[in-house]
């Protein structure tokens, strides 16, 4: 990198310092100095089973939501990228429309759909499929459905961006060499698009860890995530304990993503992949 190019990086570094490093440093200060150095907040978090249970539930929900978005979003992106070029902008537009609405608005919409007197129960009663309204709101299922619907466009766009970079001539060459459509996809297209899919999974996982509006509105008491607990502690002005929980969540996220990156790098650069 030339000296001139180094200067162009400085604004980005300054922005990262102001927008990320400084807030994280302030959070560490709140958690560790209350007012003097102490580990009381961390001892409280790890010493009470209820906090550990919520933390495990947060990781589980984030994993399930990210995996569900991958299983749904990857085929959607594949469908879009295989359409004629004139249709792709319209399909992408339809995918991006939900992102133009607030998460709060979309969550309230799910409350209208899933409520005991909501649209879905009304439709099932009208068709005679049920005799009494189903309890779909304030359940874990409602949390998963709402979070997947909210985060799915991000997965589709991430996978689509990776797929558009793939040289489709490689797939056609595999077909010419005798590979069928399934085999060509599995041995050529899938490995080349896997890194984008894993990136999308990681992005959805990180975003899911910080969700608190959706569990608070459509979930039950057992569906509270760590974000809900942090919000509650902030509302009670327990800044130190809220900061400690945020640090634990940040550390767990970094560790899990590092492990994911390590596993992905070994898989993507395995001898089998190189031989294909």
N, C-alpha and C positions, 0 to 999 in steps of 0.2 A: 504494500500500500504506500503510495507516494505521500509526501508531506501535505500536498494540497487535498488529497482524499481524506487524510486524517482530520483535517479541520472540518470537513463536511460531516464527520461523525459526531463531533462535539455537541451539536444541538440535540441529537437523539440521546446521547449519554446524559445531558443535563435534564432532559425531559424524564428519562427513566429514573434519575436520581430524585427529582422533585415528586414524581407521581407514584413511585414505588418504594424506593429506599427510605425516604424520610418518613412516610406513614408507618412502614414496618418498624423503623427505629422507635417511633413514638409508642407503638403498641408494646414493644419489648420493654420500654421504660415503664409503662403503666402496669405491666404484669410483674416486673421484677423489683420495682422500687415503689413501695406503697407505705410510707414515703422512703424508708430505707430498704436496702437489699433484703429480699425475702422470697422464699419459695412456697409460701403458704397457699397461694392460689392454685399452684400445680398440685400440691399435696391434697387439697380439697377435691380437685377434679379426679385424680387417680385413686383417692381414698373412698369415694362413694360410688357404689355399683350403678346407681341410676344414671350418672353422667357417662360412665363407660358403656352402659346399654344404649343410650342415645347415640353415642359416638359410633358404636358398631352398626346400629341401624342406619346411620347416615352413610357409612361406607357401603352397606348392602344396597340401599336405595340407589345410590349413585352408580354402583356397578350394574344393577339390573336395568336402570334407565338408559345408561350408555350402551349396554349390550342390545337392548330392544331397539334403540335408535339405529344402531349399526345394522341389525338384521332387517329393519324396514327401509332405512335410508339408502343402503348400498344398492339393492335392486331398483329403487326409484331412480337413483343417479345413473345406473346402468341403462335403464329404459330411456332416460332423457338423452344420454350421450349417443345412443344408437338410433335416435330419430333423425330424420332429414334436418339439415341445418336451419331451414326456414321455420321449423316447429320448435326448436330448442328455446328461443327467447320467450315464447308464450308459455311453455311448460315451466321454465325457471321463474317467470313472473308469478304463476300460480303458486309455486312453492314459496316464494318470498312474501306474498301478500300477508300471511299471518304475522310476520315479523314487524309489520307496520303498525300493529296494534299493541297496546300496553299488555304486559304480563298480567296485571291486575284485572284488566277488562276480559282477557281470555279466561282467567280463572273464574271470574263471576259467571261467564258464559257456561262453563262446565257445571257450576252450581245450578244453573237453570236447567241444563240438560239432564243432570243426574239426580236431582231432587226427587222426593217422594211424589210430588205433584209436577215433576218436570216433564220435558218432552219425551224422553225415552220411556218412562213409566206409563205415560199417557198412551203412547203408541202401542206398547205391549198389552195394556188393558183393552184398548180398542180392538186389537186383533184377537183378543181372547186367549193369549198365550199365558197370562197370569191372572189370578183372581184378586190378589192384593198387591199394592205397590212394593217393589223391592227396595231394600236399603242399600243403595249404591253410593250415596253421598256420605262423607265422614268415614270412609274406609280406606284401607291401604290401596285397594284397587283403583279408587278414584285418584289418589296421589300419583300412582304410576301412569295412568292414562293421561292425566293433565300434563304431567312433566314431559312425557314422551311427545305429546302433541306440540308443546311449546318449543322443545329443543330439536325436534326432528328436522326442520328446515336447515339448521346449521350443519347437521350431519350430511344432508343431501348436497348442499353446496360444497362442503369440504371434499366429499368423495367425487363429485362432478369435476371439480377443479383438477384433482389428481388424474382422473380418467381422460380428460381432454389433452393431457400431456403425453399420453401413450401413443406410440406410433402404431396405428392399426395395420400398417403393412406387415408387422411382425405376426399378427394374428392371421392375416391372409397367407403369409408364407407358411405358417404351420398347417393351414388347411391344404395348401398345395402339396406339402410333403406327406399328406395322408392322414393328418389328425382330424378327428371329427369335431363338431362345434363344441361339445362338452370338454373334450380333451384339450382343445386349443384354448378354451377359456381357463381351464384349471391350471395349465402349465405355462401359459404366456400372459394372458390378460390379468388374471388374479394376482400373481406375484408382483406384477408391475404396479397394480393399484392398491396393494396391501398396505403400503406405507401411508398413503392418504387416508385409508380406512382407519388405521390405528391412530393417526393424528386426530381424525374426527372423534373417535372413541375417547381419546384423552381430553379433548376440549369439552365434550359433553359431560364427562366425569367431573372435571373441575367445576363447571357451571352448576352441576347438580349438588355438589357439596355445599354450595352457598345458598341454596334455595330455602326460603322461609315463608313466602307468601302463599304458595300452593299448599304446603302441609297445614298451614294455619287456617286456611279457608275450606279446603275440601277433605282434609284428613281428620282422624280421630286423635284422642289423647296419646295413643301408642305410636302415632305416626310423626311425632315431633322430631325434627332434625336438629343438628347442632346449631344451625343458623337461628332456629326459633329460640333456643336457650340463650344464645348470645344477645339476641334482641331483647329478651326478657331481662337479662342482667343489665343491659344498658338502660332500659326503662326504669330499673330500680337504682340506677346510678352506681352499680357495682362495677366500675370501670376496670379495676384490676382483674377481677375474675373473668369478665368478658374478654379482656385482652389475653388472658392465659388460655382460654378455650380457643381463641383465634390462632394463637401460636401453635397449639397442639394440632389444630386442623391444618395449618400451613405446613408444619413439619411432616405430618402424615401424607399430605398431598405430594410433597417433594420426594419423599421416600418411595411412595407407590409409583409415581411417574418415572423415577429413575430405574426402578425394577422393570417397569413396562418397557422402557427404552432399551435396557440391557437385553431383555428377552427378545424384543423385536429385532434388534441388531443381529443377534445370533441366528434368528430364524431367517431374516432377509438375506443374510450373507452366508448361509449354510452351504456346505458342499453340494447338496441336492439342488438348491436354487441356482448355484453357479453352473451346474452341469446342464440345467434346462435352458 
